[in-house]
Amino acid sequence: MPTTPTIDFTLDREFIELNQLLKLAGLCDSGGAGKRLVASGAVQVDGAVELRKTAKIRAGQRVRVGEIEIRVRAG
């Protein structure tokens, strides 16, 4: 059974905006590309589609793009 590719992202502040997280995790080249990815409906936060490009993502949340999951952890 294949496993889901997972990225562990350590947060160094209270929250990160979703489009910036996608950029820093390496899933897109820029914040603008991150915004387009979110607007397309391809991003889920904690299992629900998230359309707010600058949604505040905090430690303990999980972000999924396709088969890739980002686990956000406290720094």
QUITA-V149327 format. One record per residue. N is the residue number from 1. RES is the residue in one small letter. SS is DSSP state (hx for helix, st for strand, lp for the rest). OMEGA is omega in radians with two decimals (NA if undefined). BURIAL is 1 if it has 24 or more other ideal C-beta (glycine too) atoms within 12 Angstrom, else 0. Layout:
N_RES_SS_OMEGA_BURIAL ; N_RES_SS_OMEGA_BURIAL
//
This chain:
1_m_lp_-3.11_0 ; 2_p_lp_3.12_0 ; 3_t_lp_3.12_0 ; 4_t_lp_3.05_0 ; 5_p_lp_-3.08_0 ; 6_t_st_3.04_0 ; 7_i_st_3.04_0 ; 8_d_st_-3.12_0 ; 9_f_st_-3.13_1 ; 10_t_st_-3.10_0 ; 11_l_st_3.12_1 ; 12_d_lp_3.12_0 ; 13_r_lp_-3.09_0 ; 14_e_lp_-3.13_0 ; 15_f_lp_3.02_0 ; 16_i_st_3.10_1 ; 17_e_st_-3.03_1 ; 18_l_hx_-3.11_1 ; 19_n_hx_3.10_1 ; 20_q_hx_3.09_1 ; 21_l_hx_-3.14_1 ; 22_l_hx_3.12_1 ; 23_k_hx_-3.08_1 ; 24_l_hx_3.11_1 ; 25_a_lp_3.08_1 ; 26_g_lp_-3.12_0 ; 27_l_lp_3.04_1 ; 28_c_lp_-3.01_1 ; 29_d_lp_-3.06_0 ; 30_s_lp_3.06_0 ; 31_g_hx_3.11_0 ; 32_g_hx_3.09_0 ; 33_a_hx_3.08_0 ; 34_g_hx_3.11_1 ; 35_k_hx_3.12_1 ; 36_r_hx_3.12_0 ; 37_l_hx_3.12_1 ; 38_v_hx_-3.11_1 ; 39_a_hx_-3.13_0 ; 40_s_lp_-3.13_0 ; 41_g_lp_-3.06_0 ; 42_a_lp_-3.04_1 ; 43_v_st_3.06_1 ; 44_q_st_3.03_1 ; 45_v_st_-3.11_1 ; 46_d_lp_3.02_0 ; 47_g_lp_-3.14_0 ; 48_a_st_3.11_0 ; 49_v_st_3.14_0 ; 50_e_lp_-3.12_1 ; 51_l_lp_3.10_0 ; 52_r_lp_-3.04_0 ; 53_k_lp_-3.11_1 ; 54_t_lp_3.08_0 ; 55_a_lp_-3.13_1 ; 56_k_st_-3.13_0 ; 57_i_st_-3.08_1 ; 58_r_lp_3.12_0 ; 59_a_lp_3.12_0 ; 60_g_lp_3.13_0 ; 61_q_lp_3.11_1 ; 62_r_st_3.14_1 ; 63_v_st_-3.12_1 ; 64_r_st_3.03_1 ; 65_v_st_-3.07_1 ; 66_g_lp_-3.12_0 ; 67_e_lp_-3.07_0 ; 68_i_st_3.11_1 ; 69_e_st_3.07_1 ; 70_i_st_3.05_1 ; 71_r_st_-3.10_1 ; 72_v_st_-3.09_1 ; 73_r_st_3.09_0 ; 74_a_st_3.11_0 ; 75_g_lp_NA_0
//
